[in-house]
């Protein structure tokens, strides 16, 4: 160990410096992230349970993600507190470790030039920066996927015990961190099987590895199956309907891999314009989007031409995973968002950098690579809403508003995600109601009954979406049962001077019913975007309308473009 340090001082100095700089960039980005947004609040909600067993139980009942990240976050919060900045640091530290992991992966599997260039590229990569900061498991997935990929290649290179054990351990950590990782591990198995058969190695050695992984992963298999059927039997299916898929996804995937123009959703805003040709010919797109993609694809093609065994074992499982995910989308089995491609994005990025390390004309290749890095640095530091200069939080500054506005006897109604925003509510009484749990999880039939009445709620199912829910969304008529229940259970029991507060993240809809109707009318609810979003917005619209009828005065606070706080007295 000491001999290695003495012999590789310059290398260690580089990786320490670049890791420190990368960590500093990510800390700056965390400060610009604002409050936790919905998915991050779910992480907090699960991690804030009393113990790991309670975390696992709650995930089993209410979610489909695996527990390891939330358990780590649970103990992190116990040690360091629940401040937004502090709890985001856990993922930041873990994800930043992907830099030295990538460096030594590239050094041992490919070459030193690839190691230095990859570490530098990942350090300023918007995708990596964003998921270093977000309070979700995607950043940890990057780190563990890099380890799993490295030990996968080393295992099938030599079948040595130390690599086999390391591969099994890192892969199990990955499987218990990210629920879709089982697809990646299965792709590794397929590639490993093909490799073993081609090289006439012992299939028995391969079988032992994956039998061990399967046995330890078995509890999660039952867990995921339960979650799958829970969502599929809910009134509104999650897996197929929650996101619409657009072919521009492929373009955005390449942008995410090779440029710093990054959007965590499927369609980058710059593409939402009828004048596509004009956009593509604009200087910004040519320099900061098109050129990095061309450079990335050139490196990827060069890497393939090398026909390096290690590269094939490293890259092929991630490539197959990406293809499988796309096929599942077209088969309407799976919804796909760029963050669900966290493993392919990282592997594709490193693969392209490896390709650039292979060009024989080193001066030219390094010059071009320097331009590539410079373009990405410019996008990172000087473009508005970049990974380091963005406030993506739907709940941005919500806590500050609520601390100054809420009173101890306020009755607080949060139509969706009420259990989550409790983190920012220090005063008042929150009504136990949630459209998300009711319609997408199917765990709160009492809330469906509160909205539509007992008789109709017992009849509602997926077949009735077009016969009732669809028509409810696209007409002005409110739910009479919702209005009646609000009056009887809450409004009639309130004292003079007491306030009814509505907190909603559907600001763009609440004052404009036509927006809700326009959203749903052109959409086939069984094959496109989930009817849940306009349905939830319409319910919120009706609640607000009912409040206007029953209270004398009101105050409307627009927290940001997403969030509004309406106070009725």
Helices and strands as residue ranges (DSSP letters): H 2-7, H 9-31, H 38-47, H 52-62, H 68-80, H 84-109, H 112-123, H 126-133, H 138-158, H 161-175, H 181-198, H 203-233, H 248-258, G 269-271, H 276-280, H 283-285, I 286-290, H 291-306, H 309-330, G 338-341, H 342-356, H 362-382, H 398-405, E 411-413, G 421-424, E 429-430, H 435-436, I 437-441, H 445-452, H 454-459, G 462-464, I 465-469, H 470-473, H 480-489, G 491-493, E 500-504, H 507-510, H 513-521, H 532-550, E 554-558, E 564-568
